[in-house]
Amino acid sequence: MTRHPVTYVPGLHRIFDEVLLYAAETMQMDVLHVDIDVSDCRISVYNNGEGIPVELHQEEGVYLPEIIFGHLVTTTNYDDTLNIKLAKVFSTEFIV
């Protein structure tokens, strides 16, 4: 193994980091798998946690994963959920 300088785009690093942090926050998991496919320009992240319930939100009338990963909110109280939403916005493909 030899060391070489690596050039990377900080924004791409941040997107990857946000997805990893979100996947690692699941308390009931013991597997976190990352697959980097250079030929398809795809990064996949998997954990074996409980997952997000696919059920309709009573007030919004849309499924919970859509709210968590898709609805940007206007508020002064931003939290970590905004970061994963921005990772989705700046990705060419985002599958939950």
Backbone atoms as SQL, in Angstrom:
CREATE TABLE atoms (id INTEGER PRIMARY KEY, chain TEXT, resi INTEGER, resn TEXT, atom TEXT, x REAL, y REAL, z REAL);
INSERT INTO atoms VALUES
  (1, 'A', 1, 'MET', 'N', 0.851, -1.162, 0.000),
  (2, 'A', 1, 'MET', 'CA', 0.000, 0.000, 0.000),
  (3, 'A', 1, 'MET', 'C', 0.903, 1.233, 0.000),
  (4, 'A', 2, 'THR', 'N', 0.533, 2.186, -0.818),
  (5, 'A', 2, 'THR', 'CA', 1.281, 3.441, -0.869),
  (6, 'A', 2, 'THR', 'C', 0.317, 4.596, -0.657),
  (7, 'A', 3, 'ARG', 'N', 0.856, 5.683, -0.154),
  (8, 'A', 3, 'ARG', 'CA', 0.041, 6.878, 0.068),
  (9, 'A', 3, 'ARG', 'C', 0.086, 7.765, -1.164),
  (10, 'A', 4, 'HIS', 'N', -1.067, 8.279, -1.525),
  (11, 'A', 4, 'HIS', 'CA', -1.185, 9.223, -2.627),
  (12, 'A', 4, 'HIS', 'C', -2.115, 10.344, -2.188),
  (13, 'A', 5, 'PRO', 'N', -1.845, 11.564, -2.621),
  (14, 'A', 5, 'PRO', 'CA', -2.791, 12.639, -2.300),
  (15, 'A', 5, 'PRO', 'C', -4.118, 12.386, -3.014),
  (16, 'A', 6, 'VAL', 'N', -5.198, 12.692, -2.331),
  (17, 'A', 6, 'VAL', 'CA', -6.529, 12.475, -2.884),
  (18, 'A', 6, 'VAL', 'C', -7.233, 13.821, -2.991),
  (19, 'A', 7, 'THR', 'N', -7.821, 14.060, -4.139),
  (20, 'A', 7, 'THR', 'CA', -8.604, 15.269, -4.339),
  (21, 'A', 7, 'THR', 'C', -10.078, 14.879, -4.317),
  (22, 'A', 8, 'TYR', 'N', -10.868, 15.601, -3.577),
  (23, 'A', 8, 'TYR', 'CA', -12.295, 15.302, -3.508),
  (24, 'A', 8, 'TYR', 'C', -13.082, 16.605, -3.452),
  (25, 'A', 9, 'VAL', 'N', -14.335, 16.507, -3.794),
  (26, 'A', 9, 'VAL', 'CA', -15.239, 17.648, -3.743),
  (27, 'A', 9, 'VAL', 'C', -15.871, 17.674, -2.351),
  (28, 'A', 10, 'PRO', 'N', -15.658, 18.749, -1.575),
  (29, 'A', 10, 'PRO', 'CA', -16.196, 18.787, -0.209),
  (30, 'A', 10, 'PRO', 'C', -17.709, 18.568, -0.144),
  (31, 'A', 11, 'GLY', 'N', -18.457, 19.074, -1.107),
  (32, 'A', 11, 'GLY', 'CA', -19.914, 18.882, -1.099),
  (33, 'A', 11, 'GLY', 'C', -20.297, 17.425, -1.239),
  (34, 'A', 12, 'LEU', 'N', -19.587, 16.700, -2.106),
  (35, 'A', 12, 'LEU', 'CA', -19.850, 15.272, -2.273),
  (36, 'A', 12, 'LEU', 'C', -19.519, 14.520, -0.988),
  (37, 'A', 13, 'HIS', 'N', -18.424, 14.908, -0.360),
  (38, 'A', 13, 'HIS', 'CA', -18.047, 14.302, 0.925),
  (39, 'A', 13, 'HIS', 'C', -19.146, 14.539, 1.956),
  (40, 'A', 14, 'ARG', 'N', -19.704, 15.739, 1.970),
  (41, 'A', 14, 'ARG', 'CA', -20.736, 16.082, 2.949),
  (42, 'A', 14, 'ARG', 'C', -22.014, 15.262, 2.726),
  (43, 'A', 15, 'ILE', 'N', -22.402, 15.076, 1.450),
  (44, 'A', 15, 'ILE', 'CA', -23.583, 14.263, 1.145),
  (45, 'A', 15, 'ILE', 'C', -23.391, 12.847, 1.669),
  (46, 'A', 16, 'PHE', 'N', -22.243, 12.267, 1.367),
  (47, 'A', 16, 'PHE', 'CA', -21.931, 10.911, 1.808),
  (48, 'A', 16, 'PHE', 'C', -21.927, 10.834, 3.335),
  (49, 'A', 17, 'ASP', 'N', -21.322, 11.824, 3.968),
  (50, 'A', 17, 'ASP', 'CA', -21.238, 11.862, 5.425),
  (51, 'A', 17, 'ASP', 'C', -22.626, 11.942, 6.063),
  (52, 'A', 18, 'GLU', 'N', -23.509, 12.758, 5.515),
  (53, 'A', 18, 'GLU', 'CA', -24.857, 12.895, 6.074),
  (54, 'A', 18, 'GLU', 'C', -25.634, 11.587, 5.998),
  (55, 'A', 19, 'VAL', 'N', -25.509, 10.884, 4.873),
  (56, 'A', 19, 'VAL', 'CA', -26.207, 9.609, 4.727),
  (57, 'A', 19, 'VAL', 'C', -25.661, 8.593, 5.728),
  (58, 'A', 20, 'LEU', 'N', -24.341, 8.548, 5.885),
  (59, 'A', 20, 'LEU', 'CA', -23.742, 7.629, 6.861),
  (60, 'A', 20, 'LEU', 'C', -24.191, 7.956, 8.282),
  (61, 'A', 21, 'LEU', 'N', -24.179, 9.229, 8.631),
  (62, 'A', 21, 'LEU', 'CA', -24.604, 9.622, 9.977),
  (63, 'A', 21, 'LEU', 'C', -26.057, 9.247, 10.225),
  (64, 'A', 22, 'TYR', 'N', -26.911, 9.480, 9.242),
  (65, 'A', 22, 'TYR', 'CA', -28.325, 9.142, 9.393),
  (66, 'A', 22, 'TYR', 'C', -28.509, 7.636, 9.557),
  (67, 'A', 23, 'ALA', 'N', -27.796, 6.857, 8.760),
  (68, 'A', 23, 'ALA', 'CA', -27.903, 5.392, 8.844),
  (69, 'A', 23, 'ALA', 'C', -27.367, 4.870, 10.173),
  (70, 'A', 24, 'ALA', 'N', -26.343, 5.518, 10.706),
  (71, 'A', 24, 'ALA', 'CA', -25.721, 5.059, 11.949),
  (72, 'A', 24, 'ALA', 'C', -26.522, 5.450, 13.187),
  (73, 'A', 25, 'GLU', 'N', -27.446, 6.396, 13.068),
  (74, 'A', 25, 'GLU', 'CA', -28.236, 6.836, 14.219),
  (75, 'A', 25, 'GLU', 'C', -29.250, 5.799, 14.681),
  (76, 'A', 26, 'THR', 'N', -29.550, 4.829, 13.857),
  (77, 'A', 26, 'THR', 'CA', -30.516, 3.799, 14.222),
  (78, 'A', 26, 'THR', 'C', -29.970, 2.981, 15.384),
  (79, 'A', 27, 'MET', 'N', -30.677, 2.983, 16.477),
  (80, 'A', 27, 'MET', 'CA', -30.192, 2.305, 17.681),
  (81, 'A', 27, 'MET', 'C', -30.282, 0.787, 17.590),
  (82, 'A', 28, 'GLN', 'N', -31.283, 0.273, 16.924),
  (83, 'A', 28, 'GLN', 'CA', -31.510, -1.167, 16.875),
  (84, 'A', 28, 'GLN', 'C', -30.875, -1.793, 15.636),
  (85, 'A', 29, 'MET', 'N', -29.593, -1.560, 15.413),
  (86, 'A', 29, 'MET', 'CA', -28.923, -2.172, 14.266),
  (87, 'A', 29, 'MET', 'C', -27.516, -2.579, 14.656),
  (88, 'A', 30, 'ASP', 'N', -27.014, -3.600, 13.983),
  (89, 'A', 30, 'ASP', 'CA', -25.637, -4.013, 14.234),
  (90, 'A', 30, 'ASP', 'C', -24.861, -4.222, 12.938),
  (91, 'A', 31, 'VAL', 'N', -25.458, -3.833, 11.806),
  (92, 'A', 31, 'VAL', 'CA', -24.782, -3.928, 10.513),
  (93, 'A', 31, 'VAL', 'C', -24.945, -2.597, 9.784),
  (94, 'A', 32, 'LEU', 'N', -23.849, -2.047, 9.326),
  (95, 'A', 32, 'LEU', 'CA', -23.855, -0.873, 8.463),
  (96, 'A', 32, 'LEU', 'C', -22.933, -1.201, 7.308),
  (97, 'A', 33, 'HIS', 'N', -23.503, -1.301, 6.115),
  (98, 'A', 33, 'HIS', 'CA', -22.740, -1.730, 4.941),
  (99, 'A', 33, 'HIS', 'C', -22.714, -0.593, 3.925),
  (100, 'A', 34, 'VAL', 'N', -21.525, -0.291, 3.405),
  (101, 'A', 34, 'VAL', 'CA', -21.360, 0.733, 2.382),
  (102, 'A', 34, 'VAL', 'C', -20.773, 0.077, 1.143),
  (103, 'A', 35, 'ASP', 'N', -21.411, 0.307, 0.006),
  (104, 'A', 35, 'ASP', 'CA', -20.927, -0.225, -1.266),
  (105, 'A', 35, 'ASP', 'C', -20.666, 0.950, -2.202),
  (106, 'A', 36, 'ILE', 'N', -19.440, 1.061, -2.678),
  (107, 'A', 36, 'ILE', 'CA', -19.072, 2.121, -3.617),
  (108, 'A', 36, 'ILE', 'C', -18.813, 1.473, -4.964),
  (109, 'A', 37, 'ASP', 'N', -19.674, 1.770, -5.934),
  (110, 'A', 37, 'ASP', 'CA', -19.564, 1.221, -7.285),
  (111, 'A', 37, 'ASP', 'C', -19.083, 2.332, -8.210),
  (112, 'A', 38, 'VAL', 'N', -17.799, 2.327, -8.503),
  (113, 'A', 38, 'VAL', 'CA', -17.195, 3.379, -9.311),
  (114, 'A', 38, 'VAL', 'C', -17.721, 3.342, -10.741),
  (115, 'A', 39, 'SER', 'N', -17.940, 2.156, -11.284),
  (116, 'A', 39, 'SER', 'CA', -18.385, 2.047, -12.678),
  (117, 'A', 39, 'SER', 'C', -19.782, 2.634, -12.889),
  (118, 'A', 40, 'ASP', 'N', -20.664, 2.535, -11.899),
  (119, 'A', 40, 'ASP', 'CA', -22.014, 3.101, -11.999),
  (120, 'A', 40, 'ASP', 'C', -22.141, 4.456, -11.308),
  (121, 'A', 41, 'CYS', 'N', -21.044, 4.941, -10.725),
  (122, 'A', 41, 'CYS', 'CA', -21.066, 6.211, -9.969),
  (123, 'A', 41, 'CYS', 'C', -22.164, 6.174, -8.910),
  (124, 'A', 42, 'ARG', 'N', -22.180, 5.107, -8.119),
  (125, 'A', 42, 'ARG', 'CA', -23.236, 4.895, -7.139),
  (126, 'A', 42, 'ARG', 'C', -22.634, 4.520, -5.786),
  (127, 'A', 43, 'ILE', 'N', -23.184, 5.112, -4.742),
  (128, 'A', 43, 'ILE', 'CA', -22.829, 4.753, -3.372),
  (129, 'A', 43, 'ILE', 'C', -24.106, 4.266, -2.703),
  (130, 'A', 44, 'SER', 'N', -24.072, 3.063, -2.148),
  (131, 'A', 44, 'SER', 'CA', -25.227, 2.492, -1.459),
  (132, 'A', 44, 'SER', 'C', -24.885, 2.303, 0.008),
  (133, 'A', 45, 'VAL', 'N', -25.823, 2.651, 0.864),
  (134, 'A', 45, 'VAL', 'CA', -25.653, 2.488, 2.307),
  (135, 'A', 45, 'VAL', 'C', -26.818, 1.648, 2.817),
  (136, 'A', 46, 'TYR', 'N', -26.504, 0.627, 3.599),
  (137, 'A', 46, 'TYR', 'CA', -27.514, -0.282, 4.136),
  (138, 'A', 46, 'TYR', 'C', -27.268, -0.467, 5.624),
  (139, 'A', 47, 'ASN', 'N', -28.339, -0.475, 6.404),
  (140, 'A', 47, 'ASN', 'CA', -28.241, -0.932, 7.788),
  (141, 'A', 47, 'ASN', 'C', -29.397, -1.889, 8.045),
  (142, 'A', 48, 'ASN', 'N', -29.271, -2.697, 9.070),
  (143, 'A', 48, 'ASN', 'CA', -30.313, -3.684, 9.362),
  (144, 'A', 48, 'ASN', 'C', -31.210, -3.237, 10.512),
  (145, 'A', 49, 'GLY', 'N', -31.374, -1.932, 10.648),
  (146, 'A', 49, 'GLY', 'CA', -32.242, -1.398, 11.691),
  (147, 'A', 49, 'GLY', 'C', -33.706, -1.645, 11.389),
  (148, 'A', 50, 'GLU', 'N', -34.558, -1.191, 12.273),
  (149, 'A', 50, 'GLU', 'CA', -35.999, -1.422, 12.149),
  (150, 'A', 50, 'GLU', 'C', -36.601, -0.787, 10.906),
  (151, 'A', 51, 'GLY', 'N', -36.012, 0.248, 10.412),
  (152, 'A', 51, 'GLY', 'CA', -36.556, 0.925, 9.244),
  (153, 'A', 51, 'GLY', 'C', -37.588, 1.967, 9.626),
  (154, 'A', 52, 'ILE', 'N', -38.113, 2.603, 8.630),
  (155, 'A', 52, 'ILE', 'CA', -39.098, 3.656, 8.822),
  (156, 'A', 52, 'ILE', 'C', -40.463, 3.089, 8.435),
  (157, 'A', 53, 'PRO', 'N', -41.457, 3.226, 9.293),
  (158, 'A', 53, 'PRO', 'CA', -42.780, 2.699, 8.954),
  (159, 'A', 53, 'PRO', 'C', -43.323, 3.365, 7.686),
  (160, 'A', 54, 'VAL', 'N', -43.842, 2.570, 6.783),
  (161, 'A', 54, 'VAL', 'CA', -44.455, 3.106, 5.565),
  (162, 'A', 54, 'VAL', 'C', -45.950, 3.209, 5.832),
  (163, 'A', 55, 'GLU', 'N', -46.306, 4.329, 6.443),
  (164, 'A', 55, 'GLU', 'CA', -47.705, 4.583, 6.767),
  (165, 'A', 55, 'GLU', 'C', -47.993, 6.061, 6.545),
  (166, 'A', 56, 'LEU', 'N', -49.245, 6.360, 6.318),
  (167, 'A', 56, 'LEU', 'CA', -49.631, 7.744, 6.069),
  (168, 'A', 56, 'LEU', 'C', -49.547, 8.574, 7.337),
  (169, 'A', 57, 'HIS', 'N', -49.006, 9.776, 7.202),
  (170, 'A', 57, 'HIS', 'CA', -48.994, 10.743, 8.285),
  (171, 'A', 57, 'HIS', 'C', -50.399, 11.337, 8.368),
  (172, 'A', 58, 'GLN', 'N', -50.982, 11.330, 9.544),
  (173, 'A', 58, 'GLN', 'CA', -52.379, 11.744, 9.708),
  (174, 'A', 58, 'GLN', 'C', -52.630, 13.183, 9.257),
  (175, 'A', 59, 'GLU', 'N', -51.753, 14.106, 9.629),
  (176, 'A', 59, 'GLU', 'CA', -51.972, 15.520, 9.320),
  (177, 'A', 59, 'GLU', 'C', -51.582, 15.872, 7.890),
  (178, 'A', 60, 'GLU', 'N', -50.479, 15.308, 7.404),
  (179, 'A', 60, 'GLU', 'CA', -49.964, 15.681, 6.087),
  (180, 'A', 60, 'GLU', 'C', -50.580, 14.878, 4.946),
  (181, 'A', 61, 'GLY', 'N', -51.052, 13.670, 5.220),
  (182, 'A', 61, 'GLY', 'CA', -51.653, 12.845, 4.187),
  (183, 'A', 61, 'GLY', 'C', -50.663, 12.231, 3.211),
  (184, 'A', 62, 'VAL', 'N', -49.392, 12.169, 3.603),
  (185, 'A', 62, 'VAL', 'CA', -48.362, 11.529, 2.777),
  (186, 'A', 62, 'VAL', 'C', -47.614, 10.526, 3.650),
  (187, 'A', 63, 'TYR', 'N', -46.866, 9.655, 3.013),
  (188, 'A', 63, 'TYR', 'CA', -46.145, 8.621, 3.760),
  (189, 'A', 63, 'TYR', 'C', -44.979, 9.211, 4.551),
  (190, 'A', 64, 'LEU', 'N', -44.695, 8.613, 5.706),
  (191, 'A', 64, 'LEU', 'CA', -43.637, 9.100, 6.594),
  (192, 'A', 64, 'LEU', 'C', -42.276, 9.238, 5.912),
  (193, 'A', 65, 'PRO', 'N', -41.816, 8.256, 5.106),
  (194, 'A', 65, 'PRO', 'CA', -40.514, 8.443, 4.453),
  (195, 'A', 65, 'PRO', 'C', -40.465, 9.691, 3.567),
  (196, 'A', 66, 'GLU', 'N', -41.593, 10.041, 2.956),
  (197, 'A', 66, 'GLU', 'CA', -41.629, 11.254, 2.132),
  (198, 'A', 66, 'GLU', 'C', -41.429, 12.497, 2.990),
  (199, 'A', 67, 'ILE', 'N', -42.024, 12.514, 4.169),
  (200, 'A', 67, 'ILE', 'CA', -41.843, 13.655, 5.073),
  (201, 'A', 67, 'ILE', 'C', -40.403, 13.717, 5.556),
  (202, 'A', 68, 'ILE', 'N', -39.873, 12.579, 5.976),
  (203, 'A', 68, 'ILE', 'CA', -38.522, 12.544, 6.533),
  (204, 'A', 68, 'ILE', 'C', -37.473, 12.939, 5.507),
  (205, 'A', 69, 'PHE', 'N', -37.589, 12.407, 4.295),
  (206, 'A', 69, 'PHE', 'CA', -36.544, 12.615, 3.301),
  (207, 'A', 69, 'PHE', 'C', -36.876, 13.662, 2.249),
  (208, 'A', 70, 'GLY', 'N', -38.124, 14.120, 2.181),
  (209, 'A', 70, 'GLY', 'CA', -38.483, 14.968, 1.070),
  (210, 'A', 70, 'GLY', 'C', -39.034, 16.341, 1.374),
  (211, 'A', 71, 'HIS', 'N', -39.691, 16.528, 2.493),
  (212, 'A', 71, 'HIS', 'CA', -40.332, 17.812, 2.759),
  (213, 'A', 71, 'HIS', 'C', -39.376, 18.766, 3.463),
  (214, 'A', 72, 'LEU', 'N', -38.987, 19.805, 2.744),
  (215, 'A', 72, 'LEU', 'CA', -38.194, 20.862, 3.370),
  (216, 'A', 72, 'LEU', 'C', -39.159, 21.767, 4.123),
  (217, 'A', 73, 'VAL', 'N', -38.745, 22.211, 5.284),
  (218, 'A', 73, 'VAL', 'CA', -39.624, 23.027, 6.117),
  (219, 'A', 73, 'VAL', 'C', -39.050, 24.427, 6.274),
  (220, 'A', 74, 'THR', 'N', -39.930, 25.379, 6.525),
  (221, 'A', 74, 'THR', 'CA', -39.506, 26.742, 6.807),
  (222, 'A', 74, 'THR', 'C', -39.712, 26.967, 8.294),
  (223, 'A', 75, 'THR', 'N', -38.618, 27.078, 9.010),
  (224, 'A', 75, 'THR', 'CA', -38.677, 27.245, 10.455),
  (225, 'A', 75, 'THR', 'C', -37.360, 27.828, 10.945),
  (226, 'A', 76, 'THR', 'N', -37.355, 28.323, 12.149),
  (227, 'A', 76, 'THR', 'CA', -36.102, 28.786, 12.748),
  (228, 'A', 76, 'THR', 'C', -35.473, 27.684, 13.580),
  (229, 'A', 77, 'ASN', 'N', -36.161, 26.549, 13.720),
  (230, 'A', 77, 'ASN', 'CA', -35.676, 25.447, 14.545),
  (231, 'A', 77, 'ASN', 'C', -35.236, 24.280, 13.656),
  (232, 'A', 78, 'TYR', 'N', -34.120, 24.452, 12.950),
  (233, 'A', 78, 'TYR', 'CA', -33.611, 23.382, 12.099),
  (234, 'A', 78, 'TYR', 'C', -32.903, 22.344, 12.952),
  (235, 'A', 79, 'ASP', 'N', -33.013, 21.090, 12.559),
  (236, 'A', 79, 'ASP', 'CA', -32.308, 20.022, 13.256),
  (237, 'A', 79, 'ASP', 'C', -31.617, 19.142, 12.226),
  (238, 'A', 80, 'ASP', 'N', -31.144, 17.980, 12.635),
  (239, 'A', 80, 'ASP', 'CA', -30.386, 17.101, 11.753),
  (240, 'A', 80, 'ASP', 'C', -31.203, 16.539, 10.599),
  (241, 'A', 81, 'THR', 'N', -32.524, 16.581, 10.683),
  (242, 'A', 81, 'THR', 'CA', -33.312, 16.023, 9.585),
  (243, 'A', 81, 'THR', 'C', -33.181, 16.849, 8.321),
  (244, 'A', 82, 'LEU', 'N', -32.810, 18.105, 8.434),
  (245, 'A', 82, 'LEU', 'CA', -32.610, 18.924, 7.243),
  (246, 'A', 82, 'LEU', 'C', -31.416, 18.417, 6.454),
  (247, 'A', 83, 'ASN', 'N', -30.388, 17.947, 7.120),
  (248, 'A', 83, 'ASN', 'CA', -29.177, 17.501, 6.441),
  (249, 'A', 83, 'ASN', 'C', -29.434, 16.339, 5.495),
  (250, 'A', 84, 'ILE', 'N', -30.195, 15.345, 5.912),
  (251, 'A', 84, 'ILE', 'CA', -30.463, 14.202, 5.036),
  (252, 'A', 84, 'ILE', 'C', -31.343, 14.640, 3.872),
  (253, 'A', 85, 'LYS', 'N', -32.212, 15.612, 4.083),
  (254, 'A', 85, 'LYS', 'CA', -33.038, 16.127, 2.996),
  (255, 'A', 85, 'LYS', 'C', -32.180, 16.842, 1.962),
  (256, 'A', 86, 'LEU', 'N', -31.204, 17.589, 2.417),
  (257, 'A', 86, 'LEU', 'CA', -30.309, 18.273, 1.481),
  (258, 'A', 86, 'LEU', 'C', -29.415, 17.281, 0.754),
  (259, 'A', 87, 'ALA', 'N', -29.051, 16.193, 1.411),
  (260, 'A', 87, 'ALA', 'CA', -28.295, 15.138, 0.722),
  (261, 'A', 87, 'ALA', 'C', -29.133, 14.593, -0.428),
  (262, 'A', 88, 'LYS', 'N', -30.429, 14.447, -0.211),
  (263, 'A', 88, 'LYS', 'CA', -31.318, 13.979, -1.281),
  (264, 'A', 88, 'LYS', 'C', -31.408, 15.012, -2.397),
  (265, 'A', 89, 'VAL', 'N', -31.545, 16.269, -2.046),
  (266, 'A', 89, 'VAL', 'CA', -31.669, 17.330, -3.044),
  (267, 'A', 89, 'VAL', 'C', -30.452, 17.364, -3.970),
  (268, 'A', 90, 'PHE', 'N', -29.269, 17.180, -3.415),
  (269, 'A', 90, 'PHE', 'CA', -28.046, 17.291, -4.205),
  (270, 'A', 90, 'PHE', 'C', -27.575, 15.964, -4.792),
  (271, 'A', 91, 'SER', 'N', -28.373, 14.932, -4.677),
  (272, 'A', 91, 'SER', 'CA', -28.043, 13.633, -5.270),
  (273, 'A', 91, 'SER', 'C', -28.775, 13.479, -6.598),
  (274, 'A', 92, 'THR', 'N', -28.185, 12.732, -7.518),
  (275, 'A', 92, 'THR', 'CA', -28.869, 12.475, -8.785),
  (276, 'A', 92, 'THR', 'C', -29.893, 11.357, -8.638),
  (277, 'A', 93, 'GLU', 'N', -29.716, 10.496, -7.635),
  (278, 'A', 93, 'GLU', 'CA', -30.668, 9.429, -7.346),
  (279, 'A', 93, 'GLU', 'C', -30.629, 9.172, -5.848),
  (280, 'A', 94, 'PHE', 'N', -31.794, 8.980, -5.242),
  (281, 'A', 94, 'PHE', 'CA', -31.882, 8.765, -3.796),
  (282, 'A', 94, 'PHE', 'C', -33.024, 7.798, -3.555),
  (283, 'A', 95, 'ILE', 'N', -32.706, 6.585, -3.149),
  (284, 'A', 95, 'ILE', 'CA', -33.723, 5.552, -2.936),
  (285, 'A', 95, 'ILE', 'C', -33.732, 5.164, -1.466),
  (286, 'A', 96, 'VAL', 'N', -34.916, 5.128, -0.865),
  (287, 'A', 96, 'VAL', 'CA', -35.056, 4.728, 0.532),
  (288, 'A', 96, 'VAL', 'C', -35.589, 3.321, 0.557);
